[in-house]
Amino acid sequence: MILQVAILTLKSSSVSENTKAILDNKIHIGLVLAGAVTAGAYTAGVLDYLFNTLFIWEEKYTKDPDNTPKPNVVIDIFTGASAGSIAAAVSLIGLAKDSLKEVNDPYSKEAADNFLFDTWVNFGLNDDEDICEHLFSAEDLKEDKLDALLNVDFMDHLINKITMKSRSIEINILPTFINPNLDVLFTLSNLKGIPIDLYFDSDKRRVAHTMSYHKAFAYFQNDKPASDLSKLDLDLSDEQSVRFFLKCARASGAFPIGLKSISFSNIPKDYISANLKRIFGEGFKFIPRIEDDYSFTAVDGGMTNNEPIAEALSVIGKEFNKNYKLIMIDPFPNYIPENPFKGQEVREDLFHIIPQLISTLRQQASFKERDISDMFDDNTDKNMIWPTRYDKNNKPLKNTIACGALSGFAGFIHKSFRVHDYMLGRKNCQSFLRYYFHLNESEHPSSSEWTDALKYQYAFIDASTKEMMLPIIPDFRIESKQIENNRARFYPYINEENTKGLIFPSIDYHKDILPLEKIMNKRIKAIVDISYDYLRKKDDEATIPIVKKRNELVFIKNFKIKIWKILGYTFMKTVGNRFIARTVSNKLTNIMIEELFKYKLLK
């Protein structure tokens, strides 16, 4: 997994002079958390370090205001997709309940008290529980209903655990670095879609064309005005509000087919119309053709919008004039090599075309022209950073995270993968805050509060511009600074020698993979049985005479059905489906082994 952070400063002329005077002394932060599947553990580690750095800053200022710059950073908006939505929701609840104490030792009992760590590393389970036994359990298939390839009942228990823990903690105060009217937006993919009618000039009385819009948002605001129909009210002190908030986050992370989709009902038409107006702009004229109380099924928001940048920019562009930084945490940024097609063999068979087709549809759905125009706006200050691991010769390693294997699903295989990525997220956030997230002294809104002693320990001179660079969020864990090869180096810093869980993990084939294959085979067998019964039932329900006749002919001629006639349906279901299940589980295990071996995660 790679962490990518984009920092953008948006300038606007629509803010009053009085408002400018107030905002000029603040640096406003927007967080964009992209999809990640189990690599959300990395995002959680980044947030852990970020929030606790802000807490330490506030504590230091309270104890020693004369020698500490006044905290001037405010987080105004979270936007999330998929795993990013879950990370955003859990972190906000944890902040309100003072339950994000930083995790320095991932193997300590206290680590589970951190809502982010318990959610993304433990999945809310006890130490003696294995997530694989939950994922591949067939208990959710009792009624012969297949909701998803994986059993995600543990997520219901996790949401209930977070809600109950939240209710048991009387504290309910967001820290001062969180805007009291914080905006939170989760992306969703609406399987039902919203019909939008288009009219042409030749005949405005008739609908000429209808398009179906499938991007959706769950847009919350803390303590929102009752008159604002485009947002949902977020009340972290109310149990039902917290449950619905987490339900929306879970829906945003419902990876298609693999994880269970989430249904919503009685969504007000006014809310949907207001959201469409926000998406398409004030010039929005068309009317969505939906019922007053709209119902739909949602899956992974990352499928249609994995990096909701424009949505964050649309909010901050209306609110603030300058000193706005948008931090995007993206575990899977797309990088295309300089010559991507050089030496590539052109293959036109279906075995190669189908994967390319899926990739094409996925990438085109995620391509957002609006984001591109905003990113390349001359008034937008862009800065990107991604976490890396280095070898002993200080060369970057190819595989930076453990959960990145298997398209982000590797974190389900072993807890050590999630522990590593969480701690690596903390390490890379530390580097980001200390060496990259800064302003030169002349542009820093609080430069007058930085004494020479503070500059000596926490700031540095840029090697190329020779300007003094002041951190936007100072890391007061720093105890000393040294100049090495004309560059500042801050100590202490997180590394493999002083941080548990940070050494890149690897698992054993016999100890970890073989038992997993046995567990996986049981669920696959149950899925094959359900699929077999479903197809037979559909044939039996055929009503068109020709189809019924064809089914009868196939029934007579098909060799497998002849065996079924002789030995019985039970034998076929037991032996045939078991053979299919073993074949599938063997193939999946081989794919798993190949991926883990490629990522150097298998001994």
Summary of the structure (lengths in Angstrom):
residues: 603
radius of gyration: 26.7
end to end distance: 20.1
largest distance: 91.2
contacts: 1883
relative contact order: 0.15
helix: 45%
strand: 17%
